Amino acid sequence: MTLSGIVKRFSDVTAADGLDLTVNDREYLCLLGPTGAGKTTALRVIAGLTVPDEGKVLFDGREVTHLEPEKRNAVLLSQTYSLFPTMTVAENIMFGPDIRKVPEKDKEQMLFSLLDLVRLTSRADSYPRELSGGMQQRCALARAIATSPDVLLLDEPLRALDARLRIDLRRDLKSLARTLGLTVVHVTHDQDEALVMADRIAIIRAGRIVQVGTPAEVFDEPVSPFVANFVGQSNFFTGTVVHSGPEGSVVEDEAGNRVKARPTDVAVGEKAVLAVKVGHTHLLKLDAAALKGKIERMLFEGRVVHVDVDVAGAGRFSAKIPASYRGRYQVGDDVGIGWNRNKAKVFPYPEGGLENELKVD
């Protein structure tokens, strides 16, 4: 399935701005981006519910840009669920197979499997009005899968679920899609969800795809400061490249602080921004660190503690420490900040400034 040069405008809002995306057969692709980036518009264009102003939609090399939704065999599970209120959970799920005249024996097995997948076996005879929002969402998910689509389009399918069930369904949904040989485009703004579930992740921003790659590629090799911060929160250090070579690079800020990074294509003398994941940033002894600051906040997050350190002249840097270490540090302590240079990537300084580059709205 391919989107080529898709443009879609709604009054003065451009929801898709030359959007290009190819989804491989039987691939589980997560379309990840902030609110208003154009994720849902992309799904609706694929499903045929929105006709683009420009561009083409191709299924297996065949153009379907203006083909009716029912002739595409691409099913969209929207955020509104749209369950039939006069049908039970089981009847809602089996609506598609009933229309296609699937044999009763096959329908029975399918219903059993899908009810088990979405944890609704005990509510098979309930009506939508008798279900919680999360249960309704799971019922809608099972109904979408039951239609055996060539392309399954999921718009925030786990959004209304509690944390434990959401984690369980991540695994089960990915496994079921692989077993059934489905091609899935899963829209989410949850980076953890995308990293766990996707074969590949497509990052969308302002109606354009800015990077596509495996979860590891997108996390470890971001193409911009925006991606570096959106997929795994990052710390940033702004300065000038003062050394560059095969062994790595060095960036110096206006205060004379020098930090090391991996090799870069940014030329010596050019303004740059260094990005390093919060999870790769460490608290160090003062005499072993290039950056020194004062702890201004500590947030307990279960297994880890999130620590914010104010570095004079360089801004705030965050790190994660094991919860067992929290007794070693207190707010107000002077600490060092550092990282393995191979975990830090240097980008050209954004034309519109770093703050504008990192905006998610």
C-alpha positions in Angstrom: 0.0 0.0 0.0 1.4 3.4 -1.0 0.5 7.0 -0.4 2.2 9.3 -3.0 2.2 13.0 -2.7 -1.0 13.2 -0.7 -2.3 16.7 0.0 -5.5 17.4 1.9 -6.7 20.8 3.0 -9.6 21.7 5.3 -10.3 25.4 4.9 -7.1 27.1 6.0 -5.7 23.9 7.6 -3.4 21.6 5.6 -3.8 18.1 7.2 -1.6 16.3 4.6 1.2 18.2 2.9 2.9 16.1 0.3 2.6 13.0 2.4 4.5 9.9 1.1 4.4 6.5 2.7 4.8 2.9 1.7 3.5 0.0 3.9 4.8 -3.4 3.1 2.5 -6.5 2.8 1.9 -8.1 6.2 3.7 -5.3 8.0 2.7 -3.8 11.3 3.5 -0.1 10.8 2.9 2.5 13.5 2.2 6.0 12.4 3.5 8.1 15.3 3.1 11.8 15.7 1.7 14.6 17.9 -1.9 15.7 18.0 -2.8 17.5 14.8 0.0 16.0 12.8 -2.3 14.4 10.2 -2.4 10.8 11.4 -6.1 10.3 11.3 -6.3 12.1 7.9 -3.8 9.6 6.5 -5.9 6.7 7.7 -9.1 8.1 6.2 -7.4 8.7 2.9 -6.2 5.0 2.9 -9.7 3.8 3.8 -11.3 5.9 1.1 -13.3 8.0 3.6 -11.4 11.2 2.6 -10.5 12.0 -1.0 -7.2 13.8 -1.2 -6.9 17.1 -3.1 -3.7 15.9 -4.7 -1.7 12.6 -4.8 -2.4 8.9 -5.3 -3.4 5.9 -3.2 -2.1 2.6 -4.5 -3.0 -0.9 -3.3 -0.7 -3.6 -4.7 0.3 -1.1 -7.5 -3.3 -0.4 -8.5 -4.6 3.1 -8.0 -7.6 3.3 -5.7 -7.6 7.0 -5.0 -11.2 7.5 -6.0 -12.4 3.9 -5.3 -15.3 3.5 -2.9 -14.4 2.4 0.7 -16.3 -0.8 0.4 -14.3 -1.9 -2.6 -10.8 -1.5 -0.9 -11.0 -4.1 1.8 -9.4 -1.7 4.1 -11.2 -1.4 7.5 -10.8 1.6 9.7 -11.4 1.3 13.5 -12.1 4.9 14.4 -12.0 6.5 17.9 -15.9 6.6 17.9 -16.3 2.8 17.8 -19.7 3.0 16.0 -21.1 -0.2 17.5 -24.6 -1.2 16.6 -26.6 -0.4 19.8 -29.3 -3.1 19.2 -26.8 -5.9 18.7 -24.9 -7.8 21.4 -21.1 -8.0 21.6 -21.1 -11.3 19.7 -23.5 -10.0 17.1 -21.4 -6.9 16.6 -18.3 -8.9 16.1 -19.9 -11.3 13.7 -21.6 -8.7 11.6 -19.0 -8.8 8.8 -18.7 -12.6 8.7 -22.5 -12.9 8.6 -22.7 -10.6 5.6 -20.0 -12.7 3.8 -21.8 -15.9 4.6 -18.9 -17.4 6.5 -19.7 -21.1 7.4 -21.2 -21.5 11.0 -18.3 -23.7 12.2 -15.7 -21.1 11.1 -17.7 -18.3 12.6 -17.9 -20.1 15.9 -14.2 -20.6 16.1 -13.5 -17.0 15.0 -15.9 -15.6 17.6 -14.3 -17.7 20.4 -10.8 -16.5 19.4 -11.7 -12.9 19.1 -13.7 -12.7 22.4 -10.7 -14.3 24.1 -8.3 -11.8 22.5 -10.3 -8.8 23.7 -11.2 -10.3 27.1 -14.9 -10.1 26.5 -15.9 -13.8 26.6 -18.1 -13.2 29.7 -19.8 -10.2 28.0 -20.7 -11.9 24.7 -24.4 -11.3 25.3 -24.1 -7.8 26.6 -25.2 -4.7 24.6 -22.9 -1.7 24.0 -24.8 0.5 26.5 -23.9 -2.1 29.2 -20.2 -1.9 28.5 -17.5 0.5 29.7 -15.7 2.7 27.2 -12.7 0.4 27.2 -15.0 -2.6 26.6 -16.7 -0.9 23.7 -13.3 -0.2 22.2 -12.2 -3.8 22.5 -15.5 -4.9 20.9 -15.0 -2.5 18.0 -11.4 -3.9 17.6 -12.7 -7.5 17.4 -15.4 -6.5 14.9 -12.8 -4.8 12.7 -10.5 -7.9 12.8 -13.4 -10.2 12.0 -13.9 -8.7 8.6 -10.6 -10.2 7.5 -9.4 -7.0 5.8 -6.3 -6.8 3.6 -5.4 -3.6 5.4 -6.4 -3.0 9.0 -6.4 0.7 10.0 -6.3 1.4 13.8 -6.8 4.9 15.1 -5.5 4.9 18.7 -7.0 1.4 19.3 -5.7 1.0 22.9 -6.4 4.6 24.0 -9.3 3.9 26.4 -7.8 0.9 28.1 -6.3 0.6 31.6 -2.5 0.3 31.7 -2.4 -3.5 32.5 -4.8 -4.5 29.7 -3.2 -2.1 27.3 0.2 -3.8 27.8 -1.4 -7.3 27.3 -3.3 -6.3 24.2 -0.2 -4.8 22.6 1.4 -8.3 22.6 -1.8 -10.1 21.6 -2.8 -7.8 18.8 0.6 -7.9 17.2 0.7 -11.7 17.4 -2.8 -12.0 15.9 -2.0 -9.6 13.0 1.1 -11.8 12.2 -0.9 -15.0 12.5 -3.7 -13.7 10.2 -1.2 -12.2 7.7 -2.7 -8.7 8.1 -1.2 -5.5 6.9 -1.7 -3.0 9.8 -1.4 0.8 10.0 -1.7 1.7 13.7 -2.0 5.3 14.6 -0.7 6.4 18.0 0.9 9.3 19.8 2.3 6.9 22.4 6.0 6.3 21.7 6.2 3.3 24.0 3.3 1.6 22.2 4.9 2.2 18.8 8.4 1.0 19.9 6.9 -2.3 21.3 4.4 -3.1 18.5 5.8 -1.8 15.2 7.8 -3.6 12.6 8.5 -0.1 11.4 7.6 3.4 12.7 6.7 6.3 10.5 7.1 9.7 12.2 4.6 12.2 10.9 4.7 16.0 11.6 2.7 18.8 10.1 1.2 16.5 7.4 4.6 15.1 6.3 6.5 11.9 7.0 9.8 12.9 8.5 11.4 9.5 9.2 10.6 5.8 8.6 12.5 3.0 10.1 12.6 0.1 12.6 12.0 1.0 16.2 15.7 0.7 16.9 16.6 2.9 13.9 14.2 5.7 14.8 15.2 5.6 18.5 19.0 5.4 18.0 19.4 7.2 14.6 16.9 10.1 14.6 17.1 12.4 11.6 16.3 15.6 13.5 16.2 17.0 17.0 12.4 16.7 16.8 12.5 13.0 16.2 15.2 12.6 18.9 12.9 14.3 21.4 9.6 12.8 20.3 10.8 9.2 20.3 12.5 8.9 23.6 13.0 12.2 25.5 16.3 13.8 24.9 18.6 16.4 26.4 20.0 19.1 24.2 23.3 21.0 24.3 23.7 24.0 21.9 27.1 25.2 20.8 29.7 25.2 18.0 31.5 22.2 16.6 35.1 22.7 17.6 36.5 19.3 16.6 35.3 16.6 14.2 37.0 13.3 13.2 36.5 9.6 12.8 36.8 9.1 16.6 34.1 11.6 17.4 33.3 15.3 17.7 33.4 18.0 20.3 30.8 20.8 20.8 31.5 23.9 22.8 28.9 26.4 24.1 29.3 30.1 24.8 30.2 29.5 28.4 33.2 27.4 27.4 31.6 24.0 28.3 32.9 21.3 26.0 31.1 17.9 25.5 31.9 14.9 23.3 29.6 13.2 20.7 29.8 10.6 18.0 31.3 11.6 14.6 29.2 14.2 12.7 28.9 15.7 9.2 28.4 19.2 10.7 31.5 21.2 9.9 33.9 22.6 12.4 32.9 26.2 13.2 29.2 25.6 12.5 26.5 26.1 15.1 25.0 22.8 16.2 22.8 21.1 18.7 23.8 17.8 20.4 21.0 15.4 21.4 21.4 12.6 23.9 18.6 10.4 25.4 17.6 11.1 29.0 18.1 7.3 29.6 21.6 7.6 28.3 22.5 10.6 30.5 24.2 9.9 33.8 24.9 11.6 37.1 28.6 11.7 37.8 31.1 12.9 40.4 31.9 16.6 39.9 35.6 16.0 39.1 34.6 13.5 36.3 32.1 15.6 34.4 32.3 18.2 31.7 29.0 19.7 32.8 28.2 20.6 36.4 24.9 21.6 37.9 22.5 21.5 40.8 19.7 19.1 41.3 16.4 21.1 41.1 13.8 18.3 41.1 13.5 14.5 41.7 10.5 12.5 40.6 9.9 9.0 41.8 8.7 6.8 38.8 8.6 3.4 40.4 11.8 1.5 39.3 13.6 4.7 38.5 13.8 8.3 39.7 13.7 11.1 37.2 16.3 13.8 38.1 16.4 17.3 36.7 19.7 19.2 36.9 20.2 22.9 36.2 23.5 23.6 34.5 24.3 27.3 34.6 24.4 28.7 31.1 23.5 25.4 29.4 19.9 24.8 30.7 18.2 21.8 32.3 19.4 18.2 31.8 17.5 15.2 32.9 18.7 11.7 33.9 17.2 8.5 35.2 18.7 6.7 38.2 17.6 3.4 39.9 15.1 3.9 42.6 17.6 2.3 45.0 20.0 5.2 44.4 17.6 8.0 45.4 19.0 8.1 49.0 22.3 9.1 47.5 21.0 12.4 46.1 18.9 15.3 47.3 17.4 18.4 45.7 20.1 21.1 45.9 23.1 18.7 45.5 25.8 19.7 43.1 26.4 16.9 40.6 28.1 16.2 37.3 26.3 15.3 34.1 27.7 13.2 31.3 27.2 10.4 28.7 28.9 7.9 26.5 30.0 10.0 23.4 28.6 7.3 21.1 25.1 7.9 22.5 25.2 11.6 21.6 24.3 12.8 18.1 25.1 16.2 16.6 22.7 18.0 14.2 23.0 21.3 12.3 21.3 24.0 14.4 17.6 24.3 13.2 16.9 27.3 11.0 13.9 28.3 13.0 15.6 27.8 16.4 15.6 24.8 18.7 12.5 25.7 20.6 10.5 25.9 17.4 12.0 22.6 16.2 10.9 20.8 19.3 7.3 22.0 19.3 4.7 19.3 19.1 1.6 21.4 18.3 
